[in-house]
Amino acid sequence: MMVNLVETSIDVIKKFQSESGAYVASPNFPTYNYCWFRDGAFTAYAMDLYGQHESSHRFHNWVSKVINDRKNIVVTAIEKTQKGLLLTKQEQLHTRYTLDGEDGTKEEWPNFQLDGLGTWLWSLQQHLTLSNQGISTDWLESANMVADYLSVLWDKPCYDCWEEFPENIHTHTLAAIYGGLISISKIDEKDRTEILDKIKKFIDKQLVYERYFVKKTESFTVDASLLGLAVPYGLVGIDDERFEATLERIEESLRNKGGLHRYPTDTYYGGGEWILLTAWLGWVYALKGNKNKVQEMVNWIENQADINGYFPEQTPHNLIDCNYYTPWLQQWGEIAKPLLWSHAQYLILMKNIV
């Protein structure tokens, strides 16, 4: 009997959601036995799309508690940044937490990432809309703290969504912050026009090259995460000519008739083809009405599921640099599977083509 991958994906997410509400990134990959705001935000959105509002509610409640428990960190970070002072690692919100909401301190980690916080604000607003739910006082407090935190730190170099290149400012990160601030403004009606305009002007001036968007400052290359500029963060329209040019370059340089790679020089597990990014690309094409492209993505993704219907993080097909595949296997073991974000992006894609 064939596995129903939509039902399986929902079941996988429900099965591996902690009692605390946190979504583990991957249960069978020790390094990913944590919850990231970024992964969790997309996973919660996917669950909301399928009416699984209780699951999404529990996640957002978990995030709110994590943030509110660190109010002193947020306040200190805002005050120091406004004074032009640098933050220590202890004065920054982390990007991943244990399922109980504690800082992940078992090993050193690139924690200063801002895109996940912006994505959470976007996902929170989606949850409130899709579940027809009002926002609680605790949630509003945490959301406002995150918005204020992002409003003063948005132009600071940080790790990107792949947890690399901390010396740069990243286009996807700015788009996520923009989308998050737009979303929270729909909830609390606070005017954040000045910050939003600054973000757009910075991108227009620093992160466009030959009419396409680039991965980061001091770069001429694209990154698959640039899909987020239009979908879902809405910093540009899906028919913006610069986004169209970016989409074309992503196809040309990061996809070879199969799945989508992250960026041209990726060496993580050799730089394979990612399930979640292929689904993200399909999501964009679904909104553009390109049914043939969407079906290509769906077919490829579904062929990557194992006998249980589990999706991995990436597949070792058409590796960018095969020399790096075995060293990563030896260091961290087999590629993470199931990856909840992979299942979530598949669910989002499928909902957009029904």
Residue frames as qw, qx, qy, qz and C-alpha x, y, z in Angstrom:
[[0.000, 0.889, 0.458, 0.000, 0.00, 0.00, 0.00],
 [0.400, 0.512, -0.030, 0.759, 1.35, 3.40, -0.96],
 [0.338, -0.432, -0.460, 0.698, 2.08, 5.83, 1.85],
 [0.069, 0.897, 0.342, 0.272, -0.06, 8.98, 1.91],
 [0.562, 0.132, -0.229, 0.784, 2.72, 11.53, 2.33],
 [0.198, -0.580, -0.014, -0.790, 0.45, 14.36, 3.43],
 [0.783, -0.537, -0.159, -0.270, -1.05, 12.29, 6.24],
 [0.858, -0.089, -0.255, 0.436, 2.36, 10.88, 7.10],
 [0.332, 0.415, -0.171, 0.830, 3.90, 14.35, 7.29],
 [0.452, -0.620, -0.003, -0.641, 1.20, 15.55, 9.69],
 [0.909, -0.373, -0.182, -0.031, 1.67, 12.41, 11.79],
 [0.725, 0.161, -0.264, 0.616, 5.47, 12.85, 11.85],
 [0.045, 0.529, -0.165, 0.831, 5.15, 16.41, 13.09],
 [0.670, -0.550, -0.036, -0.497, 2.60, 15.47, 15.74],
 [0.936, -0.167, -0.265, 0.159, 4.64, 12.48, 16.85],
 [0.681, 0.051, -0.214, 0.699, 7.83, 14.46, 17.34],
 [0.128, -0.713, 0.025, -0.689, 6.33, 17.54, 18.95],
 [0.293, 0.071, -0.743, 0.597, 7.45, 17.68, 22.56],
 [0.292, -0.653, -0.683, 0.147, 4.99, 17.88, 25.44],
 [0.255, -0.490, -0.150, 0.820, 6.36, 21.39, 25.95],
 [0.442, 0.812, 0.242, -0.293, 5.11, 22.39, 22.50],
 [0.045, -0.707, 0.542, 0.451, 8.55, 22.56, 20.89],
 [0.903, 0.414, -0.020, -0.111, 9.09, 20.85, 17.55],
 [0.641, -0.454, 0.483, 0.387, 12.34, 18.90, 17.51],
 [0.293, 0.660, -0.441, -0.533, 14.27, 19.63, 14.32],
 [0.725, 0.242, -0.608, -0.214, 15.06, 15.94, 13.80],
 [0.792, -0.499, 0.202, -0.286, 14.59, 13.18, 16.39],
 [0.977, -0.009, 0.117, 0.178, 17.21, 10.80, 14.96],
 [0.576, 0.553, -0.129, 0.589, 20.06, 13.26, 14.48],
 [0.571, -0.498, -0.417, 0.502, 21.71, 14.19, 17.80],
 [0.283, -0.060, 0.022, 0.957, 22.92, 17.60, 16.67],
 [0.257, -0.295, -0.366, -0.844, 19.32, 18.48, 15.75],
 [0.404, -0.459, -0.781, 0.130, 17.69, 17.34, 19.00],
 [0.108, -0.333, -0.290, 0.891, 16.69, 20.95, 19.63],
 [0.274, 0.779, 0.564, 0.011, 14.00, 23.38, 18.54],
 [0.286, -0.022, 0.206, 0.936, 14.84, 26.26, 16.22],
 [0.282, 0.557, 0.322, -0.712, 12.45, 29.21, 15.92],
 [0.282, 0.426, -0.505, -0.696, 12.93, 29.16, 12.14],
 [0.200, -0.010, -0.952, -0.233, 12.13, 25.47, 11.56],
 [0.026, 0.380, 0.824, -0.419, 9.37, 25.53, 14.14],
 [0.265, 0.467, 0.116, -0.835, 7.71, 28.62, 12.68],
 [0.410, 0.249, -0.615, -0.625, 7.31, 27.01, 9.26],
 [0.207, -0.112, -0.971, 0.036, 6.20, 23.77, 10.88],
 [0.133, 0.417, 0.622, -0.649, 3.54, 25.57, 12.93],
 [0.370, 0.407, -0.187, -0.814, 2.32, 27.34, 9.80],
 [0.337, 0.104, -0.853, -0.385, 2.03, 24.02, 7.98],
 [0.088, -0.276, -0.911, 0.293, -0.01, 22.59, 10.83],
 [0.240, 0.445, 0.312, -0.804, -2.29, 25.63, 10.82],
 [0.357, 0.283, -0.516, -0.726, -2.93, 25.14, 7.11],
 [0.439, -0.073, -0.868, -0.221, -4.28, 21.67, 7.86],
 [0.595, -0.564, -0.236, -0.521, -6.42, 22.72, 10.79],
 [0.764, -0.208, -0.491, 0.362, -3.98, 21.43, 13.41],
 [0.038, -0.815, 0.068, -0.574, -4.31, 24.64, 15.41],
 [0.758, -0.648, 0.043, -0.062, -3.77, 23.03, 18.79],
 [0.864, -0.018, 0.058, 0.500, -0.32, 21.86, 17.72],
 [0.367, 0.582, 0.040, 0.724, 0.58, 25.29, 16.39],
 [0.402, -0.825, -0.045, -0.395, -0.81, 26.95, 19.52],
 [0.854, -0.483, 0.020, 0.194, 1.42, 24.84, 21.74],
 [0.711, 0.206, 0.053, 0.670, 4.49, 25.79, 19.72],
 [0.100, 0.701, 0.052, 0.704, 3.76, 29.51, 19.84],
 [0.625, -0.752, -0.048, -0.204, 3.08, 29.25, 23.55],
 [0.874, -0.229, 0.017, 0.428, 6.48, 27.60, 23.98],
 [0.497, 0.428, 0.059, 0.753, 8.24, 30.34, 22.01],
 [0.219, -0.814, -0.094, -0.529, 6.46, 33.06, 23.96],
 [0.771, -0.635, -0.009, 0.046, 7.63, 31.54, 27.24],
 [0.801, 0.030, 0.046, 0.597, 11.21, 31.19, 25.98],
 [0.262, 0.593, 0.076, 0.757, 11.26, 34.88, 25.02],
 [0.419, -0.795, -0.083, -0.431, 9.52, 36.16, 28.15],
 [0.859, -0.448, -0.063, 0.240, 11.90, 34.17, 30.34],
 [0.658, 0.000, 0.106, 0.745, 14.74, 36.14, 28.70],
 [0.055, 0.946, 0.293, 0.126, 13.28, 39.60, 29.05],
 [0.425, -0.812, 0.178, 0.359, 16.41, 40.90, 30.75],
 [0.591, -0.081, 0.536, 0.597, 18.54, 39.74, 27.83],
 [0.323, 0.668, 0.522, 0.421, 16.29, 41.49, 25.32],
 [0.156, -0.974, -0.159, 0.037, 16.15, 44.73, 27.29],
 [0.531, -0.626, 0.321, 0.472, 19.93, 44.78, 27.76],
 [0.563, 0.162, 0.573, 0.574, 20.55, 44.05, 24.09],
 [0.199, 0.832, 0.416, 0.307, 18.28, 46.87, 22.98],
 [0.296, -0.942, -0.002, 0.159, 19.78, 49.40, 25.42],
 [0.579, -0.458, 0.422, 0.526, 23.39, 48.54, 24.57],
 [0.512, 0.358, 0.569, 0.535, 22.77, 48.54, 20.83],
 [0.083, 0.926, 0.323, 0.179, 21.08, 51.93, 20.98],
 [0.366, -0.879, 0.191, 0.238, 24.19, 53.24, 22.74],
 [0.548, 0.729, -0.408, -0.044, 26.42, 51.82, 20.02],
 [0.370, -0.546, 0.737, -0.145, 27.89, 49.13, 22.27],
 [0.509, 0.223, -0.791, -0.257, 28.70, 45.59, 21.13],
 [0.838, -0.321, 0.087, -0.432, 26.82, 42.67, 22.62],
 [0.179, -0.408, 0.893, -0.068, 28.47, 39.69, 24.27],
 [0.363, -0.050, -0.875, -0.316, 27.27, 36.19, 23.46],
 [0.138, -0.336, -0.825, 0.434, 25.41, 36.17, 26.77],
 [0.182, 0.463, 0.248, -0.831, 23.47, 39.28, 25.70],
 [0.370, 0.206, -0.566, -0.707, 22.03, 37.74, 22.53],
 [0.833, 0.052, 0.299, -0.462, 18.98, 35.55, 22.09],
 [0.368, -0.239, 0.863, 0.251, 19.91, 32.05, 20.98],
 [0.483, 0.234, -0.494, -0.684, 18.65, 30.44, 17.80],
 [0.695, -0.093, -0.686, -0.195, 18.02, 26.95, 19.20],
 [0.428, -0.457, 0.490, -0.606, 16.80, 25.67, 22.54],
 [0.015, -0.006, 0.992, -0.127, 16.27, 22.38, 24.29],
 [0.303, -0.428, -0.719, -0.457, 12.73, 21.08, 24.10],
 [0.409, -0.628, -0.570, 0.336, 12.27, 22.29, 27.67],
 [0.080, 0.957, 0.172, 0.222, 13.17, 25.82, 26.64],
 [0.578, -0.694, 0.183, 0.389, 16.71, 25.97, 28.00],
 [0.255, 0.822, -0.431, -0.271, 19.68, 27.38, 26.11],
 [0.978, 0.180, -0.046, 0.091, 21.41, 24.72, 24.06],
 [0.118, -0.883, 0.451, -0.052, 24.85, 24.76, 25.66],
 [0.944, -0.140, 0.282, 0.095, 26.03, 21.18, 25.12],
 [0.684, 0.078, 0.302, 0.659, 28.32, 22.35, 22.31],
 [0.078, -0.454, 0.099, 0.882, 29.41, 25.69, 20.88],
 [0.388, 0.570, 0.700, 0.189, 26.85, 26.95, 18.36],
 [0.162, 0.146, 0.228, 0.949, 26.45, 29.94, 16.01],
 [0.033, -0.558, -0.765, 0.320, 23.57, 31.40, 17.99],
 [0.075, 0.553, 0.110, -0.823, 23.31, 34.99, 16.81],
 [0.104, 0.241, 0.765, 0.587, 20.74, 34.55, 14.05],
 [0.230, 0.244, 0.262, -0.905, 17.92, 37.00, 13.45],
 [0.382, 0.014, -0.607, -0.697, 15.89, 35.42, 10.65],
 [0.318, -0.273, -0.907, 0.050, 14.23, 32.84, 12.90],
 [0.028, -0.407, -0.525, 0.747, 12.84, 35.57, 15.13],
 [0.304, 0.272, -0.215, -0.887, 11.35, 37.42, 12.17],
 [0.398, -0.042, -0.819, -0.411, 9.91, 34.18, 10.82],
 [0.163, -0.329, -0.849, 0.379, 8.31, 33.47, 14.17],
 [0.182, 0.386, 0.254, -0.868, 6.50, 36.83, 14.13],
 [0.407, 0.181, -0.533, -0.719, 5.22, 36.06, 10.63],
 [0.375, -0.121, -0.914, -0.095, 4.10, 32.56, 11.69],
 [0.028, -0.311, -0.691, 0.652, 2.43, 33.88, 14.84],
 [0.345, 0.325, 0.012, -0.880, 0.30, 36.31, 12.86],
 [0.460, 0.094, -0.729, -0.498, -0.63, 33.52, 10.44],
 [0.239, -0.188, -0.922, 0.241, -1.67, 31.33, 13.36],
 [0.141, 0.345, 0.476, -0.796, -3.90, 34.01, 14.85],
 [0.438, 0.295, -0.277, -0.803, -5.56, 34.55, 11.47],
 [0.474, 0.087, -0.809, -0.337, -5.99, 30.91, 10.47],
 [0.282, -0.239, -0.879, 0.302, -7.19, 29.81, 13.90],
 [0.255, -0.680, -0.326, -0.606, -9.37, 32.90, 14.34],
 [0.666, -0.486, -0.433, 0.365, -7.81, 33.42, 17.75],
 [0.082, -0.967, 0.069, -0.232, -7.08, 36.57, 19.70],
 [0.570, 0.399, -0.515, 0.500, -3.61, 37.18, 21.08],
 [0.666, -0.619, -0.372, 0.187, -2.95, 36.70, 24.77],
 [0.199, -0.967, 0.158, -0.016, -1.14, 39.22, 26.93],
 [0.685, -0.465, 0.474, 0.299, 1.92, 36.95, 27.25],
 [0.692, 0.347, 0.474, 0.421, 2.11, 36.41, 23.51],
 [0.236, 0.928, 0.151, 0.246, 1.77, 40.10, 22.76],
 [0.410, -0.860, 0.275, 0.128, 4.51, 40.93, 25.26],
 [0.703, -0.242, 0.540, 0.395, 6.94, 38.45, 23.74],
 [0.576, 0.586, 0.434, 0.369, 6.08, 39.46, 20.18],
 [0.051, 0.991, 0.020, 0.124, 6.66, 43.13, 20.94],
 [0.548, -0.692, 0.398, 0.251, 9.97, 42.34, 22.62],
 [0.709, 0.085, 0.547, 0.437, 11.11, 40.42, 19.54],
 [0.393, 0.809, 0.319, 0.299, 9.97, 43.23, 17.25],
 [0.179, -0.973, 0.147, 0.015, 11.85, 45.82, 19.29],
 [0.687, -0.426, 0.491, 0.325, 14.93, 43.58, 19.39],
 [0.651, 0.342, 0.515, 0.441, 14.88, 43.18, 15.60],
 [0.208, 0.942, 0.224, 0.139, 14.22, 46.88, 15.05],
 [0.221, -0.916, 0.319, 0.103, 17.56, 47.84, 16.61],
 [0.573, -0.408, 0.664, 0.254, 19.65, 44.86, 15.46],
 [0.788, 0.524, 0.301, -0.117, 18.44, 44.41, 11.87],
 [0.519, 0.819, -0.232, 0.072, 21.51, 45.99, 10.27],
 [0.388, -0.678, 0.623, -0.031, 24.07, 44.10, 12.37],
 [0.495, 0.364, -0.767, -0.183, 26.07, 41.25, 10.80],
 [0.693, -0.245, 0.549, -0.398, 24.90, 37.85, 12.04],
 [0.290, -0.083, 0.929, 0.215, 24.87, 34.19, 11.03],
 [0.452, 0.091, -0.427, -0.778, 22.59, 33.44, 8.08],
 [0.839, -0.096, 0.097, -0.526, 19.78, 30.89, 7.97],
 [0.904, 0.193, -0.373, 0.080, 22.35, 28.18, 7.22],
 [0.697, -0.703, 0.051, 0.134, 24.30, 29.28, 10.30],
 [0.745, 0.077, 0.167, 0.641, 27.29, 30.57, 8.36],
 [0.348, 0.485, 0.169, 0.784, 29.04, 33.81, 7.32],
 [0.348, -0.737, -0.478, 0.328, 28.65, 35.83, 10.55],
 [0.334, -0.335, 0.078, 0.878, 30.64, 38.74, 9.17],
 [0.000, -0.181, -0.543, -0.820, 27.94, 39.62, 6.62],
 [0.456, 0.265, 0.371, -0.765, 24.41, 40.98, 6.42],
 [0.201, 0.091, 0.934, 0.280, 22.14, 38.50, 4.66],
 [0.309, -0.077, -0.375, -0.871, 19.32, 39.24, 2.26],
 [0.530, -0.346, -0.742, -0.220, 17.08, 36.44, 3.49],
 [0.361, -0.337, -0.608, 0.622, 17.60, 37.56, 7.08],
 [0.072, 0.146, 0.052, -0.985, 16.51, 41.09, 6.24],
 [0.439, -0.170, -0.572, -0.672, 13.49, 39.75, 4.36],
 [0.505, -0.361, -0.776, 0.112, 12.49, 37.62, 7.35],
 [0.201, -0.308, -0.424, 0.827, 12.83, 40.60, 9.68],
 [0.224, 0.024, -0.247, -0.942, 10.77, 42.70, 7.27],
 [0.507, -0.258, -0.701, -0.431, 8.06, 40.06, 7.04],
 [0.441, -0.355, -0.719, 0.403, 8.03, 39.66, 10.81],
 [0.081, -0.249, -0.259, 0.930, 7.72, 43.38, 11.48],
 [0.359, -0.096, -0.433, -0.822, 4.94, 43.74, 8.91],
 [0.528, -0.305, -0.778, -0.150, 3.13, 40.86, 10.58],
 [0.341, -0.375, -0.619, 0.600, 3.40, 42.16, 14.15],
 [0.069, 0.079, -0.006, -0.994, 2.19, 45.56, 12.97],
 [0.467, -0.255, -0.595, -0.603, -1.07, 43.88, 11.98],
 [0.555, -0.394, -0.709, 0.183, -1.43, 42.66, 15.56],
 [0.383, -0.547, -0.397, 0.629, -0.45, 45.69, 17.65],
 [0.270, 0.876, 0.335, 0.220, -0.86, 48.42, 15.00],
 [0.421, -0.729, 0.134, 0.523, 2.42, 50.06, 16.01],
 [0.531, 0.840, -0.078, -0.075, 3.91, 52.16, 13.23],
 [0.702, -0.398, 0.429, 0.406, 7.18, 50.56, 12.08],
 [0.627, 0.764, 0.148, 0.035, 7.25, 52.26, 8.69],
 [0.022, 0.910, -0.412, -0.052, 10.63, 53.92, 9.28],
 [0.512, -0.412, 0.748, 0.095, 12.44, 50.62, 9.99],
 [0.745, 0.366, 0.556, 0.030, 10.68, 48.84, 7.13],
 [0.463, 0.886, -0.029, -0.021, 11.71, 51.58, 4.70],
 [0.172, -0.789, 0.584, 0.082, 15.31, 51.41, 5.92],
 [0.677, -0.125, 0.721, 0.082, 15.42, 47.66, 5.34],
 [0.697, 0.604, 0.383, 0.051, 14.10, 47.96, 1.79],
 [0.252, 0.943, -0.216, -0.024, 16.49, 50.80, 0.96],
 [0.407, -0.615, 0.667, 0.108, 19.45, 48.84, 2.34],
 [0.730, 0.143, 0.657, 0.119, 18.57, 45.84, 0.18],
 [0.561, 0.804, 0.198, 0.017, 18.06, 48.00, -2.90],
 [0.099, 0.931, -0.351, -0.002, 21.44, 49.67, -2.41],
 [0.263, -0.627, 0.732, -0.045, 23.62, 46.86, -1.07],
 [0.528, -0.080, 0.841, -0.085, 22.11, 43.53, -2.10],
 [0.726, 0.605, 0.283, -0.162, 21.13, 43.85, -5.76],
 [0.289, -0.495, 0.596, 0.563, 23.64, 43.07, -8.51],
 [0.089, 0.103, -0.730, -0.669, 22.83, 43.27, -12.22],
 [0.574, -0.127, -0.195, -0.785, 19.11, 43.38, -11.40],
 [0.781, -0.245, -0.563, -0.114, 19.03, 40.23, -9.25],
 [0.560, -0.746, 0.221, -0.284, 19.23, 39.82, -5.48],
 [0.513, 0.437, -0.697, 0.245, 22.38, 38.35, -3.99],
 [0.714, -0.277, -0.622, 0.163, 22.98, 36.07, -1.03],
 [0.551, -0.687, -0.237, 0.411, 24.71, 38.57, 1.26],
 [0.037, 0.965, -0.191, -0.176, 26.82, 41.70, 1.39],
 [0.104, -0.668, 0.686, 0.267, 30.07, 41.43, -0.59],
 [0.547, 0.071, 0.830, 0.080, 28.59, 38.68, -2.78],
 [0.339, 0.330, -0.435, -0.767, 27.61, 38.19, -6.42],
 [0.217, -0.037, -0.956, -0.195, 25.90, 34.84, -6.01],
 [0.625, -0.336, -0.189, -0.678, 22.36, 33.72, -5.25],
 [0.080, -0.109, 0.904, -0.406, 21.08, 31.51, -2.46],
 [0.250, -0.368, -0.837, -0.318, 17.93, 29.38, -2.46],
 [0.193, -0.533, -0.628, 0.534, 16.74, 31.20, 0.66],
 [0.022, 0.163, -0.143, -0.976, 16.18, 34.30, -1.51],
 [0.211, -0.401, -0.788, -0.416, 12.86, 32.73, -2.44],
 [0.280, -0.576, -0.645, 0.416, 11.67, 34.10, 0.90],
 [0.093, -0.130, 0.048, 0.986, 11.94, 37.70, -0.36],
 [0.424, -0.108, -0.381, -0.815, 8.58, 37.22, -2.06],
 [0.822, -0.268, -0.341, -0.368, 7.23, 34.05, -0.45],
 [0.166, -0.713, -0.677, -0.069, 6.33, 34.27, 2.35],
 [0.366, -0.433, -0.298, 0.768, 7.83, 37.54, 3.63],
 [0.242, 0.836, 0.479, 0.113, 6.45, 39.82, 0.94],
 [0.325, -0.608, 0.102, 0.717, 9.35, 42.27, 0.81],
 [0.152, 0.311, -0.507, -0.789, 8.94, 42.24, -2.98],
 [0.780, 0.263, 0.140, -0.550, 6.10, 41.09, -5.17],
 [0.776, -0.033, 0.616, 0.133, 6.25, 37.68, -6.80],
 [0.649, 0.641, 0.320, 0.256, 6.31, 39.39, -10.22],
 [0.176, -0.909, 0.230, 0.301, 9.02, 41.92, -9.29],
 [0.730, 0.635, -0.254, 0.016, 11.50, 41.87, -12.19],
 [0.039, 0.664, -0.698, 0.265, 14.44, 41.56, -9.82],
 [0.666, -0.190, 0.648, -0.317, 12.83, 38.58, -8.12],
 [0.879, 0.437, 0.080, -0.174, 12.12, 37.06, -11.55],
 [0.478, 0.709, -0.502, 0.132, 15.80, 37.44, -12.43],
 [0.294, -0.507, 0.734, -0.345, 16.78, 35.92, -9.07],
 [0.844, 0.062, 0.428, -0.316, 14.44, 32.99, -9.61],
 [0.793, 0.580, -0.181, -0.054, 15.99, 32.38, -13.02],
 [0.228, 0.672, -0.657, 0.256, 19.50, 32.39, -11.54],
 [0.581, -0.317, 0.647, -0.379, 18.46, 30.05, -8.74],
 [0.917, 0.275, 0.207, -0.202, 17.16, 27.60, -11.34],
 [0.654, 0.679, -0.324, 0.075, 20.27, 27.91, -13.50],
 [0.229, 0.621, -0.651, 0.373, 22.90, 27.63, -10.77],
 [0.333, -0.312, 0.723, -0.519, 21.26, 25.61, -7.99],
 [0.775, 0.155, 0.490, -0.367, 19.06, 23.06, -9.72],
 [0.104, 0.379, -0.798, -0.457, 19.93, 20.36, -12.23],
 [0.587, -0.060, -0.600, -0.540, 16.54, 18.86, -13.21],
 [0.552, -0.268, -0.768, 0.182, 16.14, 17.54, -9.69],
 [0.434, -0.772, -0.403, 0.230, 16.13, 19.08, -6.24],
 [0.134, 0.923, -0.060, 0.355, 17.44, 22.46, -5.19],
 [0.671, 0.000, -0.373, 0.641, 20.86, 23.13, -3.67],
 [0.320, -0.786, -0.325, 0.417, 21.41, 25.84, -1.04],
 [0.117, 0.937, -0.183, -0.274, 24.11, 27.95, -2.72],
 [0.730, 0.608, -0.309, -0.034, 26.89, 27.43, -5.29],
 [0.330, 0.543, -0.695, 0.336, 29.76, 26.67, -2.88],
 [0.752, -0.430, 0.228, -0.445, 27.86, 24.63, -0.29],
 [0.425, 0.372, -0.822, 0.076, 29.90, 21.72, 1.10],
 [0.520, -0.231, 0.599, -0.564, 27.67, 20.55, 3.99],
 [0.745, 0.091, 0.655, -0.090, 27.41, 16.80, 3.37],
 [0.465, 0.061, 0.646, 0.602, 28.88, 17.57, -0.06],
 [0.222, 0.321, -0.086, -0.917, 26.19, 20.11, -0.91],
 [0.174, 0.256, 0.934, 0.176, 23.21, 17.93, -1.76],
 [0.237, -0.352, -0.456, -0.782, 19.68, 18.67, -2.93],
 [0.097, 0.036, 0.656, -0.747, 17.32, 19.83, -0.20],
 [0.028, -0.503, -0.858, -0.101, 13.72, 18.66, 0.23],
 [0.067, -0.743, -0.456, 0.485, 12.50, 21.81, 1.95],
 [0.045, -0.515, 0.262, 0.815, 14.07, 24.13, -0.62],
 [0.000, -0.105, -0.818, -0.566, 12.61, 22.19, -3.53],
 [0.073, -0.643, -0.758, 0.083, 9.20, 22.45, -1.85],
 [0.103, -0.683, -0.156, 0.706, 9.80, 26.17, -1.31],
 [0.024, -0.241, 0.554, 0.796, 10.56, 26.61, -5.00],
 [0.060, -0.368, -0.873, -0.315, 7.38, 24.69, -5.81],
 [0.091, -0.691, -0.552, 0.457, 5.46, 27.00, -3.46],
 [0.020, -0.526, 0.176, 0.832, 6.67, 29.99, -5.46],
 [0.074, 0.035, -0.751, -0.655, 5.71, 28.38, -8.76],
 [0.042, -0.515, -0.855, 0.051, 2.31, 27.40, -7.36],
 [0.008, -0.729, -0.329, 0.600, 1.59, 31.04, -6.56],
 [0.044, 0.462, -0.426, -0.777, 2.80, 32.00, -10.03],
 [0.773, 0.367, 0.202, -0.477, 0.43, 29.47, -11.57],
 [0.376, 0.549, -0.707, -0.240, 3.16, 27.37, -13.23],
 [0.903, -0.163, 0.205, -0.340, 1.58, 23.92, -12.86],
 [0.877, 0.357, -0.298, 0.120, 4.24, 22.07, -14.85],
 [0.247, 0.567, -0.576, 0.535, 7.04, 23.36, -12.65],
 [0.574, -0.415, 0.413, -0.572, 5.06, 22.57, -9.51],
 [0.979, 0.017, 0.006, -0.204, 4.49, 18.99, -10.62],
 [0.650, 0.493, -0.482, 0.320, 8.23, 18.59, -11.27],
 [0.085, -0.523, 0.584, -0.615, 8.92, 19.60, -7.67],
 [0.786, -0.231, 0.276, -0.502, 6.21, 17.37, -6.21],
 [0.950, 0.218, -0.218, -0.052, 7.37, 14.33, -8.18],
 [0.490, 0.498, -0.563, 0.441, 10.99, 14.79, -7.15],
 [0.307, -0.472, 0.519, -0.643, 10.17, 15.37, -3.49],
 [0.876, -0.139, 0.167, -0.430, 7.87, 12.37, -3.20],
 [0.879, 0.315, -0.347, 0.086, 10.51, 10.14, -4.75],
 [0.244, 0.541, -0.604, 0.533, 12.86, 11.04, -1.87],
 [0.681, -0.433, 0.270, -0.526, 10.61, 9.57, 0.83],
 [0.036, 0.292, -0.954, 0.066, 11.74, 6.29, 2.40],
 [0.333, -0.233, -0.887, -0.218, 9.52, 3.27, 2.95],
 [0.198, -0.499, -0.685, 0.492, 8.04, 4.91, 6.06],
 [0.124, 0.862, 0.391, 0.298, 7.28, 8.14, 4.23],
 [0.466, -0.743, -0.030, 0.479, 10.08, 10.01, 6.03],
 [0.489, 0.826, -0.022, 0.279, 11.80, 12.91, 4.30],
 [0.711, -0.216, -0.130, 0.657, 15.49, 13.67, 4.95],
 [0.126, -0.791, -0.007, 0.599, 17.05, 17.11, 5.16],
 [0.346, 0.698, -0.429, -0.458, 18.87, 16.65, 1.87],
 [0.963, 0.152, 0.221, 0.015, 19.78, 13.88, -0.57],
 [0.428, -0.571, 0.501, 0.489, 23.33, 13.09, -1.71],
 [0.664, 0.517, 0.484, 0.242, 22.43, 13.45, -5.39],
 [0.427, 0.746, 0.122, 0.496, 24.38, 15.67, -7.76],
 [0.574, -0.667, -0.158, 0.448, 26.68, 16.80, -4.95],
 [0.193, 0.973, -0.125, 0.014, 28.38, 20.15, -5.39],
 [0.203, 0.674, -0.689, 0.174, 31.61, 18.71, -3.96],
 [0.917, -0.155, -0.336, -0.152, 31.64, 14.97, -3.26],
 [0.505, 0.326, -0.590, 0.539, 34.92, 15.30, -1.35],
 [0.191, -0.331, 0.447, -0.809, 33.00, 16.65, 1.64],
 [0.765, -0.241, -0.317, -0.506, 30.33, 13.95, 1.86],
 [0.805, -0.098, -0.551, 0.195, 32.27, 11.26, 3.72],
 [0.277, 0.190, -0.495, 0.802, 33.91, 13.63, 6.24],
 [0.451, -0.280, 0.117, -0.839, 30.46, 14.86, 7.32],
 [0.854, -0.169, -0.416, -0.264, 29.22, 11.28, 7.61],
 [0.671, 0.033, -0.578, 0.464, 32.15, 10.48, 9.84],
 [0.071, 0.221, -0.376, 0.897, 31.64, 13.59, 11.96],
 [0.445, -0.034, 0.287, -0.848, 27.84, 13.64, 12.43],
 [0.440, 0.164, 0.873, -0.134, 26.49, 10.38, 10.99],
 [0.246, 0.426, 0.754, 0.435, 23.83, 9.84, 8.32],
 [0.086, -0.274, -0.196, -0.938, 21.89, 12.82, 6.97],
 [0.275, 0.093, 0.590, -0.754, 19.09, 13.90, 9.32],
 [0.481, -0.122, -0.616, -0.612, 15.82, 11.99, 8.74],
 [0.202, 0.767, 0.510, 0.334, 13.04, 12.69, 9.34],
 [0.211, -0.040, -0.125, 0.969, 13.53, 16.43, 9.25],
 [0.129, 0.641, 0.671, -0.350, 10.33, 18.12, 10.41],
 [0.126, 0.637, -0.110, -0.752, 10.99, 21.24, 8.33],
 [0.033, 0.133, -0.815, -0.562, 11.14, 19.06, 5.19],
 [0.011, 0.446, 0.895, 0.009, 7.75, 17.60, 6.03],
 [0.054, 0.692, 0.379, -0.612, 6.37, 21.04, 6.82],
 [0.110, 0.495, -0.365, -0.781, 7.45, 22.59, 3.51],
 [0.035, -0.101, -0.913, -0.395, 5.99, 19.62, 1.63],
 [0.026, 0.595, 0.761, -0.258, 2.68, 20.18, 3.42],
 [0.072, 0.664, 0.070, -0.741, 2.75, 23.90, 2.56],
 [0.064, 0.264, -0.672, -0.690, 3.43, 23.09, -1.08],
 [0.031, -0.280, -0.937, -0.205, 0.63, 20.54, -1.30],
 [0.058, 0.660, 0.579, -0.475, -1.88, 22.90, 0.32],
 [0.093, 0.614, -0.148, -0.769, -1.05, 25.53, -2.31],
 [0.165, 0.188, -0.748, -0.615, -1.84, 23.21, -5.23],
 [0.154, 0.352, 0.906, -0.176, -5.10, 21.72, -3.95]]
